[in-house]
């Protein structure tokens, strides 16, 4: 998710009427993307303070600039805002809610692989680009489903507060062994587990496929191991 200036105050002299108009314009914009409206309705219901904080910051910025971001960029900003404020709670969710996040991440990687392997790799490492927003506009149902899964996992974690230990060295040894058994080599495994860039660089198509193998492999591991790794992954995402 991209960094934004969503907390920047409005320009001096921005009037309440201008801010109210920007809020109305936001709601009109969502009518052009009903899939995203479902996400914002869910956010407003489950985390009303986060919804209002996002909307207030957006309205101030829009009133100050006189510009309206695309529905896809607004969606990305809202997801990132929630992830940074509460995302770590998803690590404490029940197994079903936590696993659903990664089921949809896998679906996203597969869809991006068809569109553009570079977008797939960027998503694997948490990056976004104009190309991703073009993809989002064409796949809003999938983007919204992934975002709603995030809300649900955070909410579930807030309720259940499951304390999972961090993955052990044995967990990662088992994962590495399974990845090698599926045909991944050392540069790909290091790129996935340690974030080390390959030298020479790994091609986008190869790395995109490696990311899919990685998620498939974790999903097939014993439940306790799988959930420890998932828990660590969402903690890292919440801090990025």
KOLVO-396537 format. One record per residue (C-alpha): residue in one letter; x negated, y, z. Coordinates in nm, 2 decimals, padded with zeros to 4 digits. Each point is the difference from the previous one (the first is absolute). Layout:
N
LUMGU   aa     east    north       up
LUMGU    A        X        Y        Z
...
% end
This chain:
240
LUMGU   aa     east    north       up
LUMGU    X    00.00    00.00    00.00
LUMGU    X   -00.12    00.34   -00.08
LUMGU    X   -00.09    00.28    00.24
LUMGU    X    00.24    00.29    00.00
LUMGU    X    00.04    00.35    00.14
LUMGU    X    00.33   -00.10    00.15
LUMGU    X   -00.07    00.18    00.32
LUMGU    X   -00.09    00.33   -00.15
LUMGU    X    00.23    00.28    00.11
LUMGU    X    00.21    00.20   -00.24
LUMGU    X   -00.14    00.33   -00.13
LUMGU    X    00.05    00.30    00.21
LUMGU    X    00.35    00.14   -00.06
LUMGU    X    00.15   -00.33   -00.11
LUMGU    X    00.36    00.04    00.11
LUMGU    X    00.23   -00.25    00.17
LUMGU    X    00.23    00.02   -00.31
LUMGU    X   -00.29   -00.10   -00.22
LUMGU    X   -00.08   -00.29    00.23
LUMGU    X    00.36   -00.11    00.00
LUMGU    X    00.01    00.01   -00.38
LUMGU    X   -00.31   -00.22   -00.01
LUMGU    X    00.16   -00.25    00.23
LUMGU    X    00.31   -00.01   -00.23
LUMGU    X   -00.23   -00.04   -00.30
LUMGU    X   -00.16   -00.30    00.16
LUMGU    X    00.33   -00.17    00.04
LUMGU    X    00.09    00.08   -00.36
LUMGU    X   -00.34   -00.14   -00.11
LUMGU    X    00.08   -00.33    00.18
LUMGU    X    00.32   -00.03   -00.21
LUMGU    X   -00.23   -00.06   -00.30
LUMGU    X   -00.16   -00.29    00.19
LUMGU    X    00.27   -00.19    00.19
LUMGU    X   -00.25   -00.28    00.08
LUMGU    X   -00.20    00.25    00.20
LUMGU    X    00.31    00.14    00.16
LUMGU    X    00.05   -00.34    00.17
LUMGU    X   -00.35    00.04    00.16
LUMGU    X    00.07    00.35    00.13
LUMGU    X    00.34   -00.11    00.14
LUMGU    X   -00.18   -00.28    00.18
LUMGU    X   -00.27    00.23    00.13
LUMGU    X    00.26    00.25    00.12
LUMGU    X    00.19   -00.27    00.18
LUMGU    X   -00.29   -00.18    00.17
LUMGU    X   -00.25    00.29    00.05
LUMGU    X    00.20    00.32   -00.02
LUMGU    X   -00.28    00.21    00.15
LUMGU    X   -00.25   -00.12   -00.27
LUMGU    X    00.27    00.07   -00.27
LUMGU    X    00.06    00.35    00.13
LUMGU    X   -00.37    00.08    00.04
LUMGU    X   -00.07   -00.11   -00.36
LUMGU    X    00.30    00.19   -00.14
LUMGU    X   -00.09    00.32    00.19
LUMGU    X   -00.36   -00.01   -00.12
LUMGU    X    00.11   -00.07   -00.35
LUMGU    X    00.25    00.28    00.00
LUMGU    X   -00.25    00.26    00.13
LUMGU    X   -00.25   -00.10   -00.26
LUMGU    X    00.25    00.00   -00.29
LUMGU    X    00.14    00.33    00.11
LUMGU    X   -00.35    00.15    00.01
LUMGU    X   -00.11   -00.14   -00.33
LUMGU    X    00.32    00.01   -00.19
LUMGU    X   -00.08   -00.34   -00.13
LUMGU    X    00.18   -00.34    00.04
LUMGU    X   -00.21   -00.32    00.00
LUMGU    X    00.12   -00.30   -00.19
LUMGU    X    00.22   -00.26    00.19
LUMGU    X   -00.29   -00.24   -00.03
LUMGU    X   -00.25    00.23    00.16
LUMGU    X    00.25    00.09    00.28
LUMGU    X    00.05   -00.37    00.06
LUMGU    X   -00.37   -00.06    00.03
LUMGU    X   -00.05    00.29    00.23
LUMGU    X    00.28   -00.12    00.23
LUMGU    X   -00.13   -00.35    00.02
LUMGU    X   -00.35    00.13    00.08
LUMGU    X    00.13    00.23    00.27
LUMGU    X    00.19   -00.28    00.17
LUMGU    X   -00.30   -00.24   -00.03
LUMGU    X   -00.23    00.25    00.16
LUMGU    X    00.24    00.09    00.28
LUMGU    X    00.14   -00.35    00.09
LUMGU    X   -00.15   -00.25   -00.24
LUMGU    X   -00.22   -00.17    00.26
LUMGU    X    00.32   -00.13    00.17
LUMGU    X    00.06   -00.23   -00.30
LUMGU    X   -00.29   -00.22    00.13
LUMGU    X    00.22   -00.08    00.30
LUMGU    X    00.30   -00.11   -00.21
LUMGU    X    00.14   -00.35   -00.01
LUMGU    X   -00.14   -00.24   -00.26
LUMGU    X    00.28    00.04   -00.25
LUMGU    X   -00.01    00.38   -00.02
LUMGU    X   -00.38    00.00   -00.01
LUMGU    X   -00.02   -00.26   -00.28
LUMGU    X    00.26    00.18   -00.21
LUMGU    X   -00.24    00.29   -00.03
LUMGU    X   -00.26   -00.22   -00.17
LUMGU    X    00.25   -00.19   -00.21
LUMGU    X    00.09    00.34   -00.16
LUMGU    X   -00.36    00.11   -00.02
LUMGU    X   -00.06   -00.32   -00.20
LUMGU    X    00.29    00.08   -00.23
LUMGU    X   -00.14    00.35   -00.04
LUMGU    X   -00.34   -00.13   -00.10
LUMGU    X    00.15   -00.23   -00.25
LUMGU    X    00.21    00.28   -00.16
LUMGU    X   -00.30    00.23   -00.01
LUMGU    X   -00.21   -00.26   -00.16
LUMGU    X    00.23   -00.01   -00.29
LUMGU    X    00.01    00.38   -00.03
LUMGU    X   -00.37    00.07    00.05
LUMGU    X   -00.27   -00.20    00.20
LUMGU    X   -00.16    00.33    00.11
LUMGU    X    00.32    00.11    00.17
LUMGU    X    00.02   -00.35    00.16
LUMGU    X   -00.36    00.04    00.14
LUMGU    X    00.08    00.35    00.12
LUMGU    X    00.31   -00.12    00.18
LUMGU    X   -00.20   -00.29    00.15
LUMGU    X   -00.23    00.25    00.16
LUMGU    X    00.27    00.25    00.10
LUMGU    X   -00.05    00.25   -00.27
LUMGU    X    00.25    00.18   -00.22
LUMGU    X   -00.02    00.20   -00.32
LUMGU    X    00.23    00.17   -00.26
LUMGU    X    00.02   -00.34   -00.17
LUMGU    X    00.14   -00.15    00.31
LUMGU    X    00.27    00.25    00.02
LUMGU    X    00.09   -00.07   -00.36
LUMGU    X    00.02   -00.36    00.09
LUMGU    X    00.21    00.08    00.31
LUMGU    X    00.25    00.19   -00.21
LUMGU    X    00.05   -00.32   -00.21
LUMGU    X    00.01   -00.24    00.30
LUMGU    X    00.19    00.20    00.27
LUMGU    X    00.18   -00.31    00.13
LUMGU    X   -00.32   -00.17    00.09
LUMGU    X   -00.16    00.31    00.14
LUMGU    X    00.30    00.07    00.22
LUMGU    X    00.02   -00.36    00.11
LUMGU    X   -00.36    00.01    00.12
LUMGU    X    00.05    00.33    00.18
LUMGU    X    00.32   -00.13    00.17
LUMGU    X   -00.19   -00.32    00.11
LUMGU    X   -00.25    00.23    00.16
LUMGU    X    00.27    00.19    00.20
LUMGU    X    00.15   -00.33    00.11
LUMGU    X   -00.33   -00.14    00.12
LUMGU    X   -00.08    00.32    00.19
LUMGU    X    00.34   -00.01    00.16
LUMGU    X   -00.03   -00.37    00.08
LUMGU    X   -00.34    00.06    00.15
LUMGU    X    00.13    00.28    00.21
LUMGU    X    00.26   -00.24    00.15
LUMGU    X   -00.20   -00.32    00.03
LUMGU    X   -00.34    00.14    00.09
LUMGU    X   -00.18   -00.33   -00.08
LUMGU    X   -00.36    00.02    00.10
LUMGU    X   -00.21   -00.21   -00.25
LUMGU    X   -00.37   -00.06    00.04
LUMGU    X   -00.23    00.12   -00.27
LUMGU    X   -00.10   -00.26   -00.26
LUMGU    X   -00.29   -00.21    00.10
LUMGU    X   -00.32   -00.08   -00.18
LUMGU    X    00.14   -00.35   -00.05
LUMGU    X    00.31    00.16   -00.16
LUMGU    X   -00.22    00.18   -00.25
LUMGU    X   -00.22   -00.30   -00.06
LUMGU    X    00.31   -00.20   -00.09
LUMGU    X    00.13    00.27   -00.23
LUMGU    X   -00.33    00.03   -00.18
LUMGU    X   -00.02   -00.38   -00.05
LUMGU    X    00.36    00.00   -00.14
LUMGU    X   -00.08    00.29   -00.23
LUMGU    X   -00.31   -00.18   -00.13
LUMGU    X    00.21   -00.31   -00.06
LUMGU    X    00.23    00.21   -00.21
LUMGU    X   -00.29    00.10   -00.22
LUMGU    X   -00.10    00.34    00.14
LUMGU    X   -00.38    00.07    00.01
LUMGU    X   -00.20    00.19    00.26
LUMGU    X    00.03    00.35   -00.15
LUMGU    X    00.38   -00.02   -00.02
LUMGU    X    00.02   -00.14    00.36
LUMGU    X   -00.23    00.27    00.13
LUMGU    X    00.21    00.26   -00.18
LUMGU    X    00.32   -00.14    00.16
LUMGU    X   -00.12   -00.07    00.35
LUMGU    X   -00.27    00.27    00.05
LUMGU    X    00.09    00.27   -00.25
LUMGU    X   -00.34   -00.03   -00.17
LUMGU    X   -00.01    00.11   -00.36
LUMGU    X   -00.14   -00.26   -00.24
LUMGU    X   -00.34    00.06   -00.16
LUMGU    X    00.06   -00.01   -00.29
LUMGU    X    00.35    00.13    00.05
LUMGU    X    00.28   -00.26   -00.02
LUMGU    X    00.23    00.05   -00.29
LUMGU    X    00.35    00.13    00.07
LUMGU    X    00.18   -00.30   -00.13
LUMGU    X   -00.22   -00.24    00.19
LUMGU    X    00.04    00.20    00.33
LUMGU    X    00.37    00.03   -00.05
LUMGU    X    00.03   -00.37   -00.03
LUMGU    X   -00.22   -00.05    00.30
LUMGU    X    00.23    00.22    00.20
LUMGU    X    00.30   -00.22   -00.09
LUMGU    X   -00.20   -00.31    00.09
LUMGU    X   -00.09    00.16    00.33
LUMGU    X    00.37    00.06    00.09
LUMGU    X    00.11   -00.34   -00.12
LUMGU    X   -00.28   -00.16    00.21
LUMGU    X    00.09    00.18    00.32
LUMGU    X    00.37   -00.08   -00.05
LUMGU    X   -00.09   -00.38   -00.01
LUMGU    X   -00.21    00.01    00.32
LUMGU    X    00.13   -00.12    00.34
LUMGU    X    00.25    00.24    00.15
LUMGU    X   -00.20    00.11    00.30
LUMGU    X   -00.31    00.08   -00.22
LUMGU    X    00.22    00.16   -00.27
LUMGU    X    00.17    00.24    00.25
LUMGU    X   -00.33    00.10    00.16
LUMGU    X   -00.14    00.10   -00.34
LUMGU    X    00.33    00.18   -00.10
LUMGU    X    00.00    00.18    00.34
LUMGU    X   -00.36    00.13   -00.06
LUMGU    X    00.09    00.10   -00.36
LUMGU    X    00.29    00.22    00.10
LUMGU    X   -00.20    00.16    00.28
LUMGU    X   -00.27    00.09   -00.26
LUMGU    X    00.26    00.13   -00.24
LUMGU    X    00.15    00.22    00.28
LUMGU    X   -00.34    00.16    00.05
LUMGU    X   -00.07    00.07   -00.36
% end
